[in-house]
């Protein structure tokens, strides 16, 4: 291995040695503890320390790094106290996740490190969002994100690189090509000779680097960082290295040919660098011994602190309270000035006024800029806010949602428009595994609103007509809003954008241009979790939301003899259980009316909840009315049969006769 120190001083060379030695000694200690049964799981980075150490040494302390589970050198390079790392690995309170996640699955704003999730790919899109925020701030900062060669097969890799290239984002995409994805060798993972070659397909600069040569890593990255500050752009880096241990310690390395292990052992990044420094009179034996002793002392003392720390005790209130970031609702009342507008106009007005109110807000989506979106909701926004804040995206929902998380991490509010709610399926993973869990895992907000044009009745077929709210009401950490009227839509969307938690905001397409209402012209808010009692009666409680509220109103208008409470939920998470129970206790009968198909819909949970909490008040079984348990069809006759509109009146009357 040939080292070229270029313009580095001896002090800088020794600093790099300290940086690369520390994670190696920690790892060696961890391997001893595993054999002693004192550590349950460990993902080793032995043999590839030069990459994480080099990246961290080059980046400023306030520049974000998104590592993976073999990048101990990132955490030690940011000088996180070792006792906190040891506590994290033992699931104790001095760690970063309150015992809720393990090993390196955490982030910390204090040290500008954003941890991965087990699905690997989304962190690449998060890096895009962080870099986009830096670009908007014009601060010249660079973001580095790690991935392995295995994860380059994921769609998130393609999406994130494509976005970064199109938007010219200052991101260092770091591929640690260490030979194996668990036991799968690279020749079974991809067919190109070098992963760096993939950069050409994105119009992206790329480099192949000896990932075991700390000076090659450091010098190249230093040059790139300086260049990217003057010319912001993404760079793809393939670091050739090797994983000298198993995927995790329990996996072993029997699947690796011994001659390959022997070859890479000769290329050990720590031993070769030590030899270079010693042979050139930069590192003395006494200094090396003293440095070993100093690091080992820190390790032992920090382990003692972590070991002495008590085990976490489960506290129910704390667990429940940390699912969402605490948000104090700000009631903003409107003036008397109103205008008769459509549902679609109310959404547009909310977005416009919210973007005026929050200068750190960004809206992203397909065709939303000059074209104004598929439903023209953002028409004219570019002229007012500029293309920096109203951003057309490629067709890549997963990376866009992840980028929204990155914007939130770096101080922005993200509003993501799904062109149709159906398309959210390709962005499902980052919503339910990244946005929903971030605050619970490491107390990081996910200030992202995902707008969801949804619903049937327009003969749009199986892929443009779903109302898929039940996909998300099941997931703790998400808030789900589903208004039925323009007044509610504007006030609730304003509140959703104010809320630092992730919100899925459903907008029924059939209501966009068919429902008008007198709506205040100025900005106002409506609290989440408060249902609206649209009609009052004593015979039956009708619970509904979205377009089905209007269908229920039509039925009641045709049958004035029916005395009903009509409850419009407006928000499905949080849910106004107080209003539900009060109405059911008054009427003794309840029918739940949803557009979604029956099985697994929110009506099922509402029914179960009412049966548990209000059983003694009921005069009849709880009734559910929903669409058929089929995909939603295209032809009008089939769609009319699918939707519950034709069945509700009969079911309501049957319930009243029970």
N, C-alpha and C positions, 0 to 999 in steps of 0.2 A: 504494500500500500504506500503510495507516494503522497506526502503532505506538502502543501505550498502555503506558507503562512502569509504571503503577500505583504501587506503593510501592517500586519498585526504586531503589537508589542509583546514582550515576554509576559507582562502582567495580563494582557488579554488572553494569551495562550494558556496561562495557568488558570485564569478564571473559567475558561471553557473546560479545563480538566476537572476543576472542582464541580462544575455543573454536571458533567457526564459521569463522574465517579459516584456522586450521591445516590442517584436512582439505582445504580448497580448494587451498591452496598445494602440499600433497603431491600431490593429484590432478593439478594442472598439471604438476608435475615428472614424474609417472608417464606422462603423455601424451607428453612429450618423449622419455622413455626407450623407450617403445613404438616410436615412429617411428625411433629409433636401433637398434632390435632388441635392446635390453638388458633388456627385460621381455617375457615371452611372452604374458601374458594379464592383462586388467584389467577389472573390473566397476565402472563409474564411478557415483558418487553425486552428480555435479555437478548442482546445481539443487535438491537435496532434503536438503542438510546440516542445515537448521534442525531437522528432526525428530529425528535421532539425537543431535545436540548438545543440544537441549532436554530430551529424555528423560534423557540421562546427567547433565546439570547438576542436574536435580531429584532424582534418586535418590541415596541414600547410597552410599558406597563399598562397603559390605558388602551391598548389595541386588543381586540377580542381574539381569543383562540378557542376553537371548537375541537377538542381532542376526542380520542376514543379510549378503549379500555386497556391499551398497551402503552399509553403515553405518560407514564409516571413523570418523565422529565419535564413535561409542561407544568405539572403541579408543583414539583420541587423548584423548578426554574422561576416560578412566580412567588417563591418563598412562603408558601403556605406552611404554618407551623406543623411539624410532623405529628404532634399529638392529635391534631384535628383530623389529619388523614387517617391515622390509626383508629381513632374513634369512629370515623365514617365507615371504615372497613369492618368494624366490630358492631356496627348498628347502634352506636351510642349517641347521646345528646350533643356532645361537642363536635360531632360530625356536621354535615351540611344538609341532611335530609330527615332528621329526627327519627332515624331508624326505618324510614319508609322505602328507601331504595338502597342498593348495595354498591360496593366497590366504587367505580368511577362514574356511576350514573347520577351525576349531580352537576350543578352549576353554581357559580358564585360571582355576583356582581362586584364584590369587593376586589376580587383578583382577575376580573374580566375573563373568566373561563366559563364556557357554556357546554355542559355535558351532553352526551349522546343519549338516545334511547335505544332499546335493543333492536329496533327495526332498522337501525344504521343509516338509511338513506336520508331521512328528513333533515339531519343537521347540515347537509349541503345547501338546502334551500334556506335554512335559518341564516347561514353565513351570507347568502345573497341579501336577505333583508337587513342584516346588520350593516353590510357594506353599502346598501342603498341609503340607509340613514346617514352614514358617514359622507356619502356623496352629496346628499341634500344639505348637510351641515358645512360642506366644503372645508373639512378639517384635515384632509390629506392622509387620513388613517387607512391602514391596511388590515384586512381580516384574514386569518388563516384557519382553514378547516381540514381535518384529517379524515381519511377513509382508507380502507384496505382494498386490495385488488379484487377481492370477492364482491364487495359492494358496488364496484363499478358496473356490475351487470344489472343493477337495480334501475328502474325507471327514474328514480329520484336523481340519480347521477346525471343522466342525460338531461333531464329537465333543468336542474340547477346550473349545469354548465352552459346550456343554451341561453337561459335567462341572463346569466352573468355576462356572456359574450354580447348579447343583443343590447343590454343596458350599460355595457362597459363598466362593470363594477370592479373595484379594487379588491379582488379575492385571490388568495393563494390556495389553490386546490392541491392538497398534499396527499398523494397516493403512496402508502407504504406497501410496496409490492414485496411481501415477505414469503412468497412461494406457495403458500397453502391457505385455503379457506377451510378451517378445521382440518379435514383430511383430504380435501380435494385439491390436487395440484393445479397450477395455472394452465397447463395444457388441456385441462378439462373445463376451464372457466371461460376462456376467450381464445380467438384464433389470430388476432393481430400479433405481430412480433413484440411490439412495445405498447403499453397503454398510453404512453405519451403521444403516440400517433393519433389517438382519438381527438386530440386538440385541434388537429387540422380540420376535422369535420365541423367544428364550431367556430372556425376562424380565430382560434385562440393560440397564443404563444405557449409553447411547451418545452420542457427540458427533461432529460434523463440524468439522474444524479446518483453517484455512489453514496448510498444511504449509510454506509459504515465509516465514511470519512468525514469527521466532524469539521475539518477545515474547508473541505469542498462544499459541504452543506452551508456553513456559516458565510463563506465568502460570496457564493452565488446569491444567497438570500439577501445579503447586505446590498448587493448591486441591484437586485430586483426591487427591493423596498424603496431605495432611493429613486429608481426609475418610475415606479408606480405612483409615487407622490407627485411627480411632475406630469405623468401621463397615466391617469387611472385606467386600469384594465385588469381583466382576470388572467392568471397564469396557471397552467397545469404542470405539476411537477411529479414525475414518477421517480421515487426513490427505490433503487434496487437494494434489497436487504434480505434478511432471513430470520425466521422465527426459530430460535434455538430451543424453545420449550414447546409443549403442546398447546393446543387452542386454549385450554385451561389445564391446570395441573393434573386433573383426573383423566384427561384424554391421553396423556403419554405421547410418545413420538415413534411408536413402532411402525407407523405407516411411512416414515421417512427413511430412504436408503442411507445406510451408515456413511457411505462415501460422500454424500451430500452434507451430512452433519460435519464430517471431518473437514471438508473444503471450507465451509463457512466458519468453523471454529478458528481457522487460521486468519480469518478476516475480522476477528473480534474488534469492535470499535474502541473499546476502552483500553485493552491491552496494547493494541497497535499505536494508539495515541500516546499512551504512557511511554512506550519504547521510543517513539520519536522525540518526545520532550527530554527524556533521559539522555539519549545519544547526542542531543544538541546542547546539553548543559543547561537546559532551562528548568528541569525538574530534578532536584536532588533527592537522594534516598531519605535523608532526614525530613525534608519537607513532605515527601510522599507519606512517610510513616506517621508524621504528625497529623496530616490531613485525614488519613484513614482513622486514626484514633479519635479525632475531633468529630467526624461524622458518625462513627459507631457510638460514641458517647451520647450524641444527640438522639440517635435512634433508640438506644437503651432507655434513656431518661424519658423520652416521649412515649415509648411503649409502657413504661411504668405508670405514667399519668393516665394513659388510656385504659390500662388494665385495672387501675384503682377506681376508675369512674364507674358508678353503679349502672346496672342494666336499666334500660328505659322501662318505665311503668306505663301501661296503657291508660290513657285518660280519654274517656268517651267524648267529652265536650271539646277537647282540643282536636281530636281526630275529625270530628264533624265540622268544627269551625274553620279548619284550614283547607277545606275543599275549595272554597272561594276566597279571593282576596276581599277583605272587608271594604265595603263601599257605602258611604253615607249618601243616600239619595238627596239630591238638591232639588227642592220644589221650585220651579220657575213658572210663575203664572203668566198668562197671556193678557193682552189688552182686549177691549171689546171689538176691535176691528176684525172683521171676518170676511171671507170670500168663499163662494160656492165652487169647490174644486173637486176633481176626481181623485180616486185613490192613488193613481200614478203620480199626480201632481203633488200630493201630500208627501210621498216618498222623496220626490225630487227636491221639494222645499226643505225637508228635513236635512237631506244631505248637504244642500247648499249652505243652509244656515249653520249647520254643525261644522262644516269646513271653514266657514268664516269665524266661528267661535274658537275652534281648535286649529291654530296655525300649524300644529305638528301632526295633522291628520293627512293621510294619503289614501286614495281610493284606487284599487287595481281591479282589472277584469278584462275580458275579451271584448274588443271593439267599443270600449266605453269612452274613448277620447274624442277625436273629431267626429266619429260616427254617432256618438251619444248613447251607445249601448243598444242591445237588441230591442229594448222597449222605450228607447229615447229618454230614459230617466236622467242621464247625465249630459243631455244635449246642452251645449253652451258652457259647460264647466271648464273646458280647456281655455276658452277666452278669458274666464275670470280667474282661474287658479293656476293655469299653466300645465304643461305636460310633465313637469316634475312632480306634481301632486295628483294628476289624473292620468294614470298610466295604463296604456294598452299592454296586455300580457300575451305571450304565446299561449297556445292551447296546452296548458300543463297545470292542472288544478292543484296537484300535490305540492309542487315546488312553490306555487304562488301562496298557498296557505302557510307553508313553512316560512316563506319570506315575510308574511305578515307577522309571524312570531318573532322573526329577527328584527323587524321594525319596532315591535313592542319592546323588545329587550333593549334596544338602543334609543328609547325615548320617544317613539312615535305611536300614533294611533293608526291602526290599519283597518280599512274597510275593503272587504273582498267581495266582488260580485260574481256569483255563479251565474252563467248565462241562463241556465235552467237548473232547478234544484236537483234534477236527475243526475246532472254531471258531477255532483259532489262525491259520487261514489269513487271517482278517481282521485279525490282529495281526502278520502275518508280517514286514512291512517294518521296524517298529521293532526286532524281535528280531534279524534278520539284518543290518540295516544300521546300527542304532544301538547296541544292547547289545553285539553281537559285536565291533564295530570300535572302540569308544570307547577302550579301554586301548591298543590298538595305535596309534591315531591320535594321542592326546594324553595318554596315561598316566592316564586317568580310569577308576576302577573302575565296574562296573555291578553293584551289589550287589542282584541281582534273581533270585528263584527263580520260575519259571513252572511251576505244577503242571498235569499233563496227564492227566486221566482218559481212558483209551484202550482200544482193543481190541474184538475181536468175540466171538462165542459167545453173545450175548444177543439175537439177532434184532432189532437196532436199526437196520439198514439202512445206506445209503451215507454218511450224514452224522453218525452217532453211534458208529461202530465202527472207525474207522481206527486203525492203529498207525503213526504217521507220523514215527518217529524219524529216518528217513533224510533228511528235509527239513533236519535240523539237524546231524547228524553231519558233513555236508559243509561246514559253515560254520566256519572258524577263529575262535576266540574264544568259542565256546559250549562248555559242558560238558553232557553228556547222561547221565542216570542212569536205570536201568530195572530196579528190583528185582523179585524173584519171590516173596519170603517176608516175613512180617511183621517178623522180626528185622532183616533187611537194610533194609526200608523205613524203619523208625524210625531206625536208626543212620545210614543214608545221607542221609535228609532232614535230620537234625540237622547233619550235616557240610555239606550243600549250603547250608543257611541260614547257617552260619558263614563259608562261602567268599565272598569279595568279588567273585567273578566270576559272570557270568550262567549259570544252570543251568536246563536243561529237565528236569523231574522227571516221568517217566512212571509212571502208576499204572494197572495193568490192572483194568478195572471188574469183570471176571468173577472176579477174585481177591478183591475187596473183602470179600465175605461167605462165600466158600467155602473159604478157606485159613486154618487156625488154627495157632498155634505158641506155644511158651513164649517169652515176651519179657520182658526185664528191665523192672521197673516204673519205674526211675529213668532219668535222662538218660545217654546214652552216644553215642559216635561210631564210625563205621567209615570208613576212608580211601577216597577215590575212586580209581579206577584199579586196584583189586585184585579179580580174579575169585575165585570160590569153587569149589573142586573138590568136588563133591557125591558123586561115586562114582569109584572107582579101578579101572582095568582095563588090559589090555595089547593088546586087539584093535583098538580104534577110539577116536578122540576125538570126542565129541559136544559141539559148541559151541552154546550157546543163551542166551536171556535172556527175561524176562517169562513169560507164560503157557506158552510153548512148553517151558520147563524142566519144568513139571509134566507136560506131554504126553510128554516124553521119559522122565521117571521112570515114568509109566504103562507105556510100551512096554517098558522094561527090566524092570519087575516081571512083565510077561507073558512075558518071554523071559530067564529067569535064566541061561541058558547063554551069553549075550552078556557078555563082559568088556570094559567100557567105562570110559574117563574121561569123566565128565560135567562140563563146565565151564560154570558160570553166570557170564556176564560181569559182571553187576550194573551196571557203568558202561561206556558205549560211547565216551565221550570224557571223560577220558583212558581209553585202552584198555590192558589188561594183556597186552601182547604177549609178555612174558617167560613168563607162564603158558601162553599159547597155544602158543608155539614148543616149550616143554619137553614138553608133552603130545604134540604131533604127532611130535616126534623119538622119543618113547618108543613110540608105537603104530603109526606109519607109515600110518595111515588117518584121515581126518577127514571128518565130515559136519556141516554148519552148518544149524541148524534155526531158522528165523525165521517169525513170523506175518505180517510184511509181505509184499507181493507180491514176486515174484522180481527183476525187472529194476530195477537201481538201488538195491536194498536193501543194508544193511550186509554181508550175506553175500557179496556180490560183491567188496567190498573185502577182506574177510577172506580169501576164496579167493585173490585175486590176491596178497595179502601172503604167505600161506602158500606159494604156488607159488614166489614169488621167494626167500623166506628158507629154506625147508625142502624144496626140491625133491628133493634127494638122499636124504632120509629117507623119502620117500613110496613106498608100495607100490601105490598106486592114485590115480586122479585125485581131487581134492577134490570132494566132493558137496555141492550146495545143495538144501535142501528149503524151499519157501516157498508162500505162497498164490498163487492164480491171478493172472495179470496182467489183472485186471478190477476195477472198483469192487466193494466188498463188498455183496452183496445182502441182502435182508430175510428172505425165507422160509427156514425152517429147512433144508429139503432143499438149497436153493441155497447157503446159507451153509456147510453141512457140506461141500459139494463145493468151495467156495471155499477153505476153510481147509485147511492141510496135514496135519491130524491123521490123515486116512485114508490118506495116502500115505507117511508117514514110516517105518513099520515095514518095508514092502516095500523102500523105497529103502535103508534101513539094512542089510537082509539082502543085497541085491544088492551093496552096497559090500563087505561081508565076504567075499563069494564071488568078488570080482574077482581 
